[in-house]
């Protein structure tokens, strides 16, 4: 057999094994977030013209994703919806908004190296 054939078969086998392991362990790799939904959100941030991307997790809870260090874009989006930023607690990764009647706490966390995932209904 030629070296090219053996290399092609070995590469194909590695891809199949890696894909099978990824499908079996997708929750450990991606956490609670859906991989396709998360990939769409990353695509919207990187290639599209959106500053804030919406996504859902495995429980259909709504999340927002922004580039790391760009929380101000999310705060601006919330201001357009009628919420006013009351407190930005960096120590506890929390934003507190007020809609005129009551306060709403929204937590955020780092996602991968370049993004921030924001929990909440917003």
C-alpha positions in Angstrom: 0.0 0.0 0.0 1.1 3.5 -0.6 2.0 6.0 2.1 -0.7 8.3 0.9 -3.5 5.7 1.3 -2.3 4.7 4.8 -2.1 8.4 5.8 -5.6 9.1 4.5 -7.1 6.1 6.3 -5.3 7.0 9.6 -6.4 10.7 9.3 -10.0 9.6 8.6 -10.0 7.2 11.6 -8.7 9.9 13.9 -11.4 12.3 12.7 -14.1 9.7 13.3 -12.8 8.8 16.7 -12.5 12.5 17.7 -16.0 13.2 16.4 -17.5 10.3 18.3 -15.8 11.3 21.5 -17.0 14.9 21.1 -20.6 13.7 20.5 -20.6 11.5 23.5 -19.1 14.1 25.8 -20.5 17.3 24.4 -21.9 18.4 27.8 -18.5 18.1 29.4 -16.8 20.0 26.6 -19.4 22.8 26.1 -21.0 22.8 29.6 -24.7 23.7 29.7 -24.5 25.6 26.4 -25.6 24.2 23.1 -22.6 24.0 20.8 -24.5 25.0 17.6 -26.3 27.9 19.3 -23.0 29.1 20.8 -21.2 28.8 17.5 -23.9 30.9 15.9 -23.5 33.6 18.6 -19.7 33.6 18.1 -20.2 33.9 14.4 -22.5 36.9 14.8 -20.0 38.6 17.1 -16.9 37.9 14.9 -18.2 38.1 11.4 -21.6 39.7 11.7 -22.2 43.3 12.7 -23.8 42.5 16.1 -22.3 43.7 19.3 -24.5 41.5 21.5 -25.6 38.0 20.5 -28.5 36.0 21.9 -28.1 32.3 22.7 -29.8 29.6 24.8 -28.6 26.8 27.0 -29.8 23.2 27.2 -32.7 24.3 29.5 -33.8 27.0 26.9 -32.8 29.8 29.3 -31.8 33.0 27.4 -28.2 34.2 27.5 -26.4 37.1 25.9 -22.8 36.9 24.6 -20.4 39.9 24.2 -16.7 40.1 23.4 -14.6 40.1 26.5 -14.3 43.6 28.0 -17.4 44.9 26.1 -20.0 44.8 28.8 -20.9 48.4 28.0 -22.6 47.3 24.8 -24.9 45.1 26.8 -25.5 47.9 29.3 -26.4 50.2 26.3 -28.9 47.5 25.0 -30.5 47.4 28.4 -30.7 51.2 28.6 -32.6 51.1 25.3 -35.1 48.6 26.9 -35.7 51.1 29.7 -33.4 49.7 32.4 -30.9 51.9 34.2 -27.6 50.6 35.5 -27.7 50.9 39.2 -24.5 49.0 40.2 -21.7 47.2 38.5 -20.2 44.7 40.9 -17.0 43.4 39.4 -16.0 41.3 42.4 -19.2 39.2 42.1 -19.6 39.5 38.3 -23.0 41.1 38.7 -24.9 43.9 37.1 -27.8 45.5 38.9 -30.4 47.3 36.7 -33.5 49.2 37.8 -36.6 49.5 35.6 -38.2 52.2 37.7 -40.0 49.7 40.0 -37.6 47.0 41.1 -34.0 46.0 40.8 -32.9 43.1 38.5 -29.6 41.3 39.2 -27.9 39.9 36.1 -24.8 37.7 36.5 -22.1 37.3 33.9 -19.0 35.0 33.5 -16.1 34.5 31.2 -16.8 32.2 28.3 -13.7 30.8 26.5 -10.9 33.4 26.2 -12.5 36.1 24.2 -16.2 36.2 25.3 -18.4 37.0 28.2 -21.7 35.1 28.8 -24.4 37.1 30.4 -27.3 35.3 32.2 -30.7 36.8 32.4 -34.0 37.7 30.8 -33.0 41.2 29.8 
